[in-house]
């Protein structure tokens, strides 16, 4: 056998045990006559001692060994000498006195240092040599965490009578928001499969087929521009239930994710019960529909106060139908001109024409009533009375010593800009507790949004979402007012899951497709299978999907999902390890009846 013991499992109670270890040389230190090797396997590292006096053959082999060489060690576990324990390592109280050392394989010098304490290498280099990068403890721990997350989900749902069903990877192209990855058919020239963006229609069809509780750890594919939390292929928990209302699914989601977090990362705190915000409330208070609830600093509407000032920028904006909104950055009244210019540049980058700042000098304990003109520092101060400033400060919950950040613009722009500024200031001021998982639900999304360019309605989530019962008639009279039975689960500023109660009546589903600009013929071609199924006793049903990569990223405290995926793509959808995408032989293209354009 190559090994009978894992390196990371040894403790002081193992003193005197004869063990066989196998792993990689993590570090090697030659002290003249004694060589120390930190041997590493998946479980961790342990110190191995090669003593020239006691075991000269082992010592001779150790002279050759270098980092990342693969060794087999036979030896005896011993307590470390007094004063040499390493409390940072679980095996730090023991060492293995090597009797025999066997080289299983040598290694070239790695292109970057695999030691966790070394400066991190360039990410593209790490991706090119991903098989080496995977040996680092952080990445290995992330994959273990991912395994635990998926196992917990499977166990939790299985115990509640859900069954896991696999759905096809080769399917039909349907409009679901992003571009499809297409797969040409050799046996049907000129026709294509599409890789699924999600199993949306199939999971609904499963429930219509009598599978009342379905789930799947599903692979999904979207040809879209990438960000830190996106990949062209990703994994999601996909779930659908029959005979449920919105409250049933929200309760399941809260119980699942609370239990998941408390079981997998018990050192973190969980905000519970999960707060619920309407979409409109989330946009007004946080500037987006995925708010970071770990800190306050809420946005407030100042339009009525601003309209009474002598500041023409405010008055003109209000008269043209815009709004004036702001937030208070705590303790930032002392910001320099350069710092304020930096915030103004960011506001312009996000779409504002400018940023009005008002610094309130003083200590937080000082009363706003005692605010004097010399305590106000703002480019607009000569147009704002002290009553104006006090009114805005009170509306924003500001204290003396704070900096007011104010945007005058159409609502969508003002909310977007202040949402970004809120996140930026929260990060700069370190307001968010890194050990808190602040879950929350955003509910009551608009059923449809008007697409000005194409003069039609779009679905902000997916077109299968049902309107609230009392809003069904609005689809005929005022679609812009209709609210959907849709919900998102957010955590720490990240959207973790989304879902809805679906249309289970054909007439309602057809009406949504009609508003989105589909003719009856197009509906039948694109969605005929699900429309027809709705006429065969489709039960009320709903579900959600959650990105596994994002969940693991958050639980593991990572900034990018690439750190929790074994073999990820770059932000340009490139695989540096395998060199994909790549050209293929002309013979393959001919077989597929495809010709490429230069």
Secondary structure in CASP SS format (residue, H / E / C, confidence):
PFRMAT SS
TARGET T0000
AUTHOR 0000-0000-0000
METHOD secondary structure of the structure
MODEL  1
X C 1.00
X C 1.00
X C 1.00
X C 1.00
X C 1.00
X C 1.00
X H 1.00
X H 1.00
X H 1.00
X C 1.00
X C 1.00
X H 1.00
X H 1.00
X H 1.00
X C 1.00
X C 1.00
X C 1.00
X E 1.00
X E 1.00
X E 1.00
X E 1.00
X E 1.00
X E 1.00
X E 1.00
X E 1.00
X E 1.00
X E 1.00
X E 1.00
X E 1.00
X E 1.00
X C 1.00
X C 1.00
X C 1.00
X E 1.00
X E 1.00
X E 1.00
X E 1.00
X E 1.00
X E 1.00
X E 1.00
X E 1.00
X C 1.00
X C 1.00
X E 1.00
X E 1.00
X E 1.00
X E 1.00
X E 1.00
X E 1.00
X E 1.00
X E 1.00
X C 1.00
X C 1.00
X C 1.00
X C 1.00
X H 1.00
X H 1.00
X H 1.00
X H 1.00
X H 1.00
X H 1.00
X H 1.00
X H 1.00
X H 1.00
X C 1.00
X C 1.00
X C 1.00
X C 1.00
X C 1.00
X E 1.00
X E 1.00
X E 1.00
X E 1.00
X E 1.00
X E 1.00
X E 1.00
X E 1.00
X E 1.00
X E 1.00
X C 1.00
X C 1.00
X C 1.00
X C 1.00
X C 1.00
X C 1.00
X C 1.00
X C 1.00
X C 1.00
X C 1.00
X C 1.00
X C 1.00
X C 1.00
X C 1.00
X E 1.00
X E 1.00
X E 1.00
X E 1.00
X E 1.00
X E 1.00
X E 1.00
X E 1.00
X E 1.00
X E 1.00
X E 1.00
X E 1.00
X C 1.00
X C 1.00
X C 1.00
X C 1.00
X C 1.00
X C 1.00
X C 1.00
X C 1.00
X C 1.00
X C 1.00
X C 1.00
X C 1.00
X C 1.00
X C 1.00
X C 1.00
X C 1.00
X C 1.00
X H 1.00
X H 1.00
X H 1.00
X H 1.00
X H 1.00
X H 1.00
X C 1.00
X H 1.00
X H 1.00
X H 1.00
X H 1.00
X C 1.00
X C 1.00
X C 1.00
X H 1.00
X H 1.00
X H 1.00
X H 1.00
X H 1.00
X H 1.00
X H 1.00
X H 1.00
X H 1.00
X H 1.00
X H 1.00
X H 1.00
X H 1.00
X H 1.00
X H 1.00
X H 1.00
X H 1.00
X H 1.00
X H 1.00
X H 1.00
X H 1.00
X H 1.00
X C 1.00
X C 1.00
X C 1.00
X C 1.00
X E 1.00
X E 1.00
X C 1.00
X C 1.00
X C 1.00
X C 1.00
X C 1.00
X E 1.00
X E 1.00
X C 1.00
X C 1.00
X C 1.00
X C 1.00
X C 1.00
X C 1.00
X C 1.00
X E 1.00
X C 1.00
X C 1.00
X E 1.00
X E 1.00
X E 1.00
X C 1.00
X C 1.00
X C 1.00
X C 1.00
X C 1.00
X C 1.00
X C 1.00
X E 1.00
X E 1.00
X E 1.00
X E 1.00
X C 1.00
X C 1.00
X C 1.00
X C 1.00
X H 1.00
X H 1.00
X H 1.00
X H 1.00
X H 1.00
X H 1.00
X H 1.00
X H 1.00
X H 1.00
X C 1.00
X C 1.00
X C 1.00
X C 1.00
X E 1.00
X E 1.00
X E 1.00
X E 1.00
X E 1.00
X E 1.00
X E 1.00
X E 1.00
X E 1.00
X C 1.00
X E 1.00
X C 1.00
X C 1.00
X C 1.00
X C 1.00
X C 1.00
X C 1.00
X C 1.00
X C 1.00
X C 1.00
X E 1.00
X E 1.00
X E 1.00
X E 1.00
X E 1.00
X E 1.00
X E 1.00
X E 1.00
X E 1.00
X E 1.00
X C 1.00
X C 1.00
X C 1.00
X H 1.00
X H 1.00
X H 1.00
X H 1.00
X H 1.00
X H 1.00
X H 1.00
X H 1.00
X H 1.00
X H 1.00
X H 1.00
X H 1.00
X H 1.00
X H 1.00
X H 1.00
X H 1.00
X H 1.00
X H 1.00
X H 1.00
X C 1.00
X C 1.00
X C 1.00
X C 1.00
X E 1.00
X E 1.00
X C 1.00
X C 1.00
X C 1.00
X C 1.00
X E 1.00
X E 1.00
X E 1.00
X E 1.00
X H 1.00
X H 1.00
X H 1.00
X H 1.00
X H 1.00
X H 1.00
X H 1.00
X H 1.00
X C 1.00
X C 1.00
X C 1.00
X C 1.00
X C 1.00
X C 1.00
X C 1.00
X C 1.00
X C 1.00
X C 1.00
X C 1.00
X C 1.00
X C 1.00
X E 1.00
X E 1.00
X C 1.00
X H 1.00
X H 1.00
X H 1.00
X H 1.00
X C 1.00
X C 1.00
X C 1.00
X C 1.00
X C 1.00
X H 1.00
X H 1.00
X H 1.00
X H 1.00
X H 1.00
X H 1.00
X H 1.00
X H 1.00
X C 1.00
X C 1.00
X C 1.00
X E 1.00
X E 1.00
X E 1.00
X E 1.00
X E 1.00
X E 1.00
X E 1.00
X C 1.00
X C 1.00
X C 1.00
X C 1.00
X C 1.00
X C 1.00
X C 1.00
X H 1.00
X H 1.00
X H 1.00
X H 1.00
X H 1.00
X H 1.00
X H 1.00
X H 1.00
X H 1.00
X H 1.00
X H 1.00
X H 1.00
X H 1.00
X C 1.00
X C 1.00
X C 1.00
X C 1.00
X C 1.00
X C 1.00
X E 1.00
X E 1.00
X E 1.00
X E 1.00
X E 1.00
X C 1.00
X C 1.00
X C 1.00
X C 1.00
X C 1.00
X C 1.00
X C 1.00
X H 1.00
X H 1.00
X H 1.00
X C 1.00
X C 1.00
X H 1.00
X H 1.00
X H 1.00
X E 1.00
X E 1.00
X C 1.00
X C 1.00
X C 1.00
X H 1.00
X H 1.00
X H 1.00
X C 1.00
X C 1.00
X H 1.00
X H 1.00
X H 1.00
X H 1.00
X H 1.00
X H 1.00
X H 1.00
X H 1.00
X H 1.00
X H 1.00
X C 1.00
X C 1.00
X C 1.00
X C 1.00
X C 1.00
X C 1.00
X C 1.00
X E 1.00
X E 1.00
X E 1.00
X E 1.00
X E 1.00
X E 1.00
X E 1.00
X C 1.00
X H 1.00
X H 1.00
X H 1.00
X H 1.00
X H 1.00
X H 1.00
X H 1.00
X H 1.00
X H 1.00
X H 1.00
X H 1.00
X H 1.00
X H 1.00
X H 1.00
X H 1.00
X H 1.00
X H 1.00
X H 1.00
X C 1.00
X C 1.00
X C 1.00
X C 1.00
X C 1.00
X C 1.00
X C 1.00
X E 1.00
X E 1.00
X C 1.00
X E 1.00
X E 1.00
X E 1.00
X E 1.00
X E 1.00
X C 1.00
X C 1.00
X E 1.00
X C 1.00
X C 1.00
X E 1.00
X E 1.00
X E 1.00
X C 1.00
X C 1.00
X C 1.00
X C 1.00
X E 1.00
X E 1.00
X E 1.00
X C 1.00
X C 1.00
X C 1.00
X C 1.00
X C 1.00
X C 1.00
X E 1.00
X C 1.00
X E 1.00
X C 1.00
X H 1.00
X H 1.00
X H 1.00
X C 1.00
X C 1.00
X H 1.00
X H 1.00
X H 1.00
X H 1.00
X C 1.00
X H 1.00
X H 1.00
X H 1.00
X C 1.00
X E 1.00
X E 1.00
X C 1.00
X E 1.00
X E 1.00
X E 1.00
X E 1.00
X E 1.00
X E 1.00
X C 1.00
X C 1.00
X E 1.00
X E 1.00
X E 1.00
X E 1.00
X E 1.00
X E 1.00
X E 1.00
X E 1.00
X E 1.00
X C 1.00
X C 1.00
X C 1.00
X H 1.00
X H 1.00
X H 1.00
X H 1.00
X H 1.00
X H 1.00
X H 1.00
X H 1.00
X H 1.00
X H 1.00
X C 1.00
X C 1.00
X C 1.00
X C 1.00
X H 1.00
X H 1.00
X H 1.00
X H 1.00
X H 1.00
X H 1.00
X H 1.00
X H 1.00
X H 1.00
X H 1.00
X H 1.00
X H 1.00
X H 1.00
X H 1.00
X C 1.00
X C 1.00
X C 1.00
X C 1.00
X C 1.00
X C 1.00
X C 1.00
X E 1.00
X E 1.00
X E 1.00
X E 1.00
X E 1.00
X E 1.00
X E 1.00
X H 1.00
X H 1.00
X H 1.00
X H 1.00
X H 1.00
X H 1.00
X H 1.00
X H 1.00
X C 1.00
X C 1.00
X C 1.00
X C 1.00
X C 1.00
X H 1.00
X H 1.00
X H 1.00
X H 1.00
X C 1.00
X C 1.00
X C 1.00
X C 1.00
X C 1.00
X C 1.00
X C 1.00
X C 1.00
X C 1.00
X C 1.00
X E 1.00
X C 1.00
X C 1.00
X C 1.00
X C 1.00
X E 1.00
X C 1.00
X C 1.00
X C 1.00
X C 1.00
X C 1.00
X H 1.00
X H 1.00
X H 1.00
X H 1.00
X H 1.00
X H 1.00
X C 1.00
X C 1.00
X C 1.00
X C 1.00
X C 1.00
X C 1.00
X C 1.00
END
